[in-house]
Amino acid sequence: MNVITVFEHQHLTVHDFLQVSDFDWLMAQEFTVFTIKRKQGQWQLKVGHYIGIILLPSSMMLEILPKLNQSTQTSDIVQTRHWVQGMLSDLIHLDAHNNRKLPNTKNFGQFSSQSTPLPLKVLPISDWLIEQFLQRLMDYQPTKHYQAQIENQASLQGRLLIKEQLRHNSMQPHKFICESSVLSHDMLANRLIKSALVYLMPLLPQFISSKLLQPWRQVSTLNNREMQQIAVIYTQAKRQLDVQPLQKQKLHTAHQLVDLAYWLLKQRAAVTGNGIDPSRQNSSQLRLCLLIDMNQAFEQWASQRIASMFQQISSSYRPFYQTQSVWLNDAEGLACLSIRPDLLIFETASVDCQNQRDIAASQTKTKDKTKGRYSHVIDIKWKYLPHAAAISASDAYQLTSYAQAYLAGQVWLVYPVLGSDRQPVALKQQTHYGSNDSDSSDDIKNNESADAHLWLMPFDVLTGTLNGEVLPHLDKA
């Protein structure tokens, strides 16, 4: 399949496409990934902070890759594809694990220790995704399970449902409402996989897709209502798999295939505008389109990687993800503003707090620091910082506010870089107070938030790790 590769922030015109109809179609869809502009007498589409793939009407694939800095060029496509595949591989396993363990929270949790890493290649994202899916599909056949089936028939087969019989067949005693167990391919795990397979079919040649679909003919796909409850369906599908009489390796492969199918189907809901083409297809009939907000993806990826780093250093570090806390109250104690750091690191001491509520209670009811404290408040941004002076005022204000609110010893702003050249930079906060006001001076010097260490922490996307010697920074906390 021919691929058109573009980077975020890039301006696309009709001349970037082999067929004018592809550009016109993108204009009509009003995907949120693009901003429509008019410049020098021609329409332009500016690519936003997204990565992904869009199958165009001409069957060309539009691949959108992230761009870390102005020097990123077409020659960097191979390198970019490689680390993006690594990030997506982590997010697929991470998303699946969190849905199993914490389906109703935004806690990104731990990587699943049972996950097998997806092999990385320098393929376009579309080819890489289909390869991962097909590799798992080759080792899995749709399993059957016993399913309750209720029928109103002329012969008595199975268990007679007395209540239903009296209600519906009082005037036709020659019929019987019976419940029986039949072997069926239509279990939720199979339907989830079949739906993802059909979704990916446009990426495959016709003869291959026909052969792949052959064992799945009797399996139905998820309907629109079920697609709207995909997370619930996924959880039920995993439970059904666990009770199947499968060998350990086959069960593991089945779980991985369902994980990948779930992730693909969950990403497919592309957000569009009202549409400038009244005859265009509705959203349920959109072509293959998988778009991922890079701000959210990088935040999730870096959060998990950094949290794992802390927990490997010491079991006393407990991560909390996007925890909302009241920051400002009015005179009557009503909440006015809240804050939600991307990642909080709580360092326990002599007290083993079981959850975040216990931790919050232990801090509000007592000043005994031996029970633990927030050691690190971490904010994660998908933005290019060429040097420390490039930090925005809003980010600086946010960091200092976090330091004050959580009395944390360390406040980090994590940002992406390519390679290990960039090192952490400490930002020293300059305090200002009246020279004649000695009491005010002493108060500020004794304020823990004024002593917080503010760090700009580079996150190397090529390795998925923080640059520099992180351990000394932890010791200073």
N, C-alpha and C positions, 0 to 999 in steps of 0.2 A: 504494500500500500504506500502510495506517495504521501510524503509528510511535509507540511509547511511549518517550520519551527520559528516561533517568535518569542521575545522576552517581555516580561512586564515592563511598563513605562513606554514601550515601543508604540509609535504611531503607524497605523496601517492605512493604506489607501488602496484604491481599486487596482493599482499597478502591482501590488504585492501578491495578487492572485492570478492564477492561470486562466480562470474563468470569471467574467464580470458577475455572473449570477451568484457565485459564492459570496462575494462582498455584499451584494444587494440583499442576500438572504440573512447575513449576519446583521446588517443594518435593521432589517425588519424584525428580527427576534428580540432586539433590545436586551441582550444579556447584561446582567449587572457587572460582568467582568470588563465591559467596554464602556467608555465615555464617548458619546458622539460629538464631534466638533466639525466646524466649517472653517477652513483656512485656505487662503489664496484661491478661492473659487472652487474648492473640491472638498468632499466629505472625508473625514478621517475618523478612525476608531482608535482611541488610546487604550492600551491594555492596562488594567489595574493590578492590584496586589493579589493575583490569582495564578494558580498553576492548574494544568489539566489538559483535556483533549476535547475537541468538538469535531464530529464527523460532518463534513460539508456536503451539500447536495450533489456535487460532482464526484463524490466518493474520495476526495482528498481529505486527509486528516490534518487539522490544525492543532499543533502542539504548543502549549504555553509553558515556558520555563521561567523560574525566578531569576532576578538580576540583582546582584548584591551591590554593585558599584558601576560607575560610568565606564570603567575599562572592560566590562564584560562584553565580549564580542561573539560573533558567530563561531569563531574558532574554539570557544570555550564550551560548546554544546556537549561534547563527550564528557567533560569533567562535571558539568552541571547535571546531566542526566544521571551520572553515577551517584552523586550524593543525594539527589532527589529520590532515587529509587531506594537508597538506604533509609531515608526519612519515612517514606511511604511504607516500607516494610515494617518499620518499628510501629508506626501509627496503626496499621492494620491489626497487628497482634495486640497492641495496647487497647484499641477500641473494643475488640472482642472480649478481652479479659475484663475490662471495666463493666461491660454490659452484663457479664455473668455475675460479677461480684457486687457491683454498685450501680444497678440500672437506673436509680432515681437521683443520682448525684453527679456533680461535675468533677468529682475526685478522680484523677487519672490513674491512681493506683500504681501497682507494680507491673513490670513486664511479666508475662506468663513464662514460667520456667519450662513449660512443656512445649513452647513454640519453637519450630524449626526455622531458622532465618531463611528468607527468600534469597536465592542466588542473585547477585547483581551483575548486570551486563550493560553495555553502552548502547542499548536499544532505545528507540523512541518510547515514551511512556505507554502509548497504546499497545505496542508490540510486547513490551515487558509485562504489562498486566495480563494480556491474553496468554502469554507463555506460562506465567505463574498459575493461572487458573487451569489451563489444559494439563500441566504437569500433575496437578492434584486430581483432576478429573480422570486421567488415565488409570489411576490406582483405585478408583471408586466405581462401584456399580450401584444403581438405585436399589436399596434394600426394601424388603416387604415387611409389613407388620400387621398384626391382627387389629382390625378396626370394627367397631360396633356398627351394624347396619340394620335399619328398621324398614321393613317393607310390609305393605298390605297386599296379600296374595291369596290365591285359592288353596294353596297347600299349607299345612302346618309344618314349618321348619324353624328350629331354634326355640327360643323362649317366648311364650305367648304373653303379651302385655295386657293384663286383664282390664286395667282402667281404660286404656286407649281402645281396647276391643269393645267395651260397653259403650263408650262415648261415640265411636265412629261407625261401628258395624252392627248396631242393634237392628237395622233394617236390612242387612245383608249378611246373614249368618253363615253364608258359604265362603266368606273371606275371613282371613286371620291376620291380625297385626302382630308380627313376630320380630324379635331381635336376635340377630345371629352375628357371629364373629367371622369375618372374611379376611383373607390375606390381600393386602392392598399396597400398591406402590405409592399411594397418595399421602405419605406421611410428610410432615411440615419440612423436615430437612431436605427431602427430595424436591419439594416444590420450591424451596428457597434456592437450591442449586439450579433447578431448571429455569427459574426466572432470570438468574444471573447469566446462564448460558444463552438464553434467547436475547438478552440485552447485549451480549458481546458478539452475537452472530454476524453483524455487519463487518467485523474485523477479519472474518475468515472467508476463504474461497468457498464457493457453493458446494463443491464436491466434499470438502472437509466438513462443513457444517451439517450436511445431510447425513454423513456417516456418524458424526457425534450425536446427533439427535435420535438416531435409531433406537438405542436402549431406553430413551426417555419418552417414547411416544405415549405411554400410558400415564405419564405424570403430568398433572395440570400445573399451570403457573399461578402465582398469587394474583388475586384480583385487586382492583383499585382500593377497596376498603381495607384489605389486608396490607397493602403497600403503605397505607397511612399509619398502620400500627406495626411497622416493620420491626421495631425493637422488641415488642411483646412476642411477635411471631418467632423471632430469632431465639429468644429465651426458651420458649416452648419447644422449638426444634432441637435445641441442645439437650434438653431434658429427655426428649424422646430417643435421641441417639444413645444416651447413657444407659438406657435399659435394653438396648438391642444386644442380641447374643453375637457380638462381633469380637474378633481377635483384637488384642491390644493395639497392634500396629495399624490395622484397618480402622479401628475406632479413632485413633489419633489422626489418621489421614482424613477421615470423614469430618472430624471437628475442624481441622484446618481449612478444608474446602468450604464448609458452612461459614466459617469466620470470614474468609475472603469474599464469598458470595454476599454475605450481609453487608460488608463494608462497601462493596461496589454498588449495591442497590441503594444504600443509604446516601451515597454521594450523588446519585443520579438526578436529584431534584434541583434542576438549574433554575435560579430565580430570574425571571424576565419581567420586562415592563408591560405596559398595556398593549403594545403591539401597534405598529404603524401600517401593517398589512392586514386588512380585515379578513382576508381569505386564508391566512396562515393556519397551520394545524394547531390544535390545542396542545397544552403542555403534556398530556399523557401520550401524545404521539410524536413528541420531539425526537429527532435523531439522537444517536449515541452522543451523550454530552456528560462529561465528568469534570466538574470545576471545584477547586478547593481553595478556600480563602487562605492565603499564605500567612497572614497575620496570626490566625488561629492555629494553623498547622505548626508553625515554628514555635509558638508559645507552648503547645502541648508536647511537642518533641523535646524542646529544651527543658521544660519542667520535669519531665520524667527522667531524662538523663542526669540532670543535676540532683534530683532527689535520690536517685540510685547511688550517685557518688557519695552523698552524705551518709546514707545508710551503710555503705561499704566501709566508711571510715569509722563509724561508731553506731551501735544500736541505740544510743541515747538520743540520736537525732530523729525527729518525727516530722514528716512533711505534711503540709495541709495546702490544698490547691484551691485558689480563687475563693478564699474564705471571706465572706462579707462581715464587716464589723461596723458598728456605729462610730462615727468620728466626731460629729458635732451635735450637741444637744442644746435646746433652748432653756430658758429659765425654769420651765416647768418639767424639764427632763424628757421632753419629746424629741425624738430623733429628727435632725435636720439634714444631715449628710452622712453617707456611709462610704467606706473605702473597701476595695477588694483587690489586695495584692495577688499577683499571679502565683506566687509560691511563698509560703511561710515555713520556716524551720524552727521547730520547738525543741529545745534541749532539756531533757528531763534529768533530774538528779536523783534524790533519794525517794521520790514519790513516783509510782508507776501509774500515770493517768491513762485511763482506758480510751477515752475519746475526747473530742475537742471541747465538749461541754464541761467535762471534768476539769480540763486544763483552764478554761475560762473562769470556772468557779474558784479554782485554787488560786488564781491570780487576783480575783476581785475580793475574796474574803480574807486573804492574808498577804502580807508583804514578805513572807518567808521565801527568799530566793532559792533555798535549797530544794524547793519543790519543782524548780524548773523555770525557764523563761524563753521568750522568743529570741533566738540568737541571730537569725538572719531573716531579713525581708527582701524578697527578690522580685524585681520587675523585669519583664522580658519584652523586648521590642524587635520587630522585624524592620530594621532601618539601618541605613549605612551611616557609620560614624567614622569619618576619615581621621579624626584626632579628638582629643578630650575637649577642646574648645568648641567642638561642633554640637555638644549637648544642648538641647533646647531648654529654654527657661521653664517650660511646663514640666519637662521630665525632671529637672533639678528640684522644682517645687514639690513634685510628687515624692521624690526620694526623701527629702527632708521631712515632709509630712509623715511618711511611713516611719521614719526613725523616731519621730516624736510620739506618734500614736502607739507604737509597740515597744518603745524603749529598747530597741534592738541594738546589739553591739555592731552589727554589720548590715549595710543596705547596699544591694547590688543592682546595677542596671546591666542586664545581659543583652548583648547585641551580636549579630552574625558577622563572621569574617571567613575569608578563604585562606587557609593555611595557619601556621603556628607563629608567624612573625609578630603579630600584634600581641602585646602583653597587658595584664591588668594595670589600670591606672587609678591611684588613690586621689580622691577629691577632698581637699581640706576646706571645711566650712569656716568662713571668717565671721566671727561674732562681733557685734557692735553694741557698746553700752557706754553710758556716761562715765567720764573719768572721775567725777566727784561723787558718784553714787557707789560707794564701796559695797553696800548691801546687795544692790542689784548685780554688781560684778560677781560677788560670791555665789549668788543664786544661779547665775548663768554657768559659772565654772563647775558648780555641783550638779547641773542638769545633765542627766545621762544622755539625753538625745543630742546635746551639743558635742558629746564625745564620740558619737557614732562614726564608724568608718564607712565612708561612701566610696564605692568602687565601680569603675567601668570595667565589666568583665567580658572579654571577647570569647565567643562561642564558635569554635571551628566546625563548620558544617561538613568538612571533608572527613573528620573523624568522629563527629558527634560528641565532642568533649570541650570543656573549658580550657583555654590556654593558660600557661603560666603555672607557677607553683601555688596550688590552691591551699595546701595544708597550712602554710604559714598564715594565710588569711583567716583560716578557721581558728587557729590558735589565738589570734588576736581578739577573737570574739569573747 
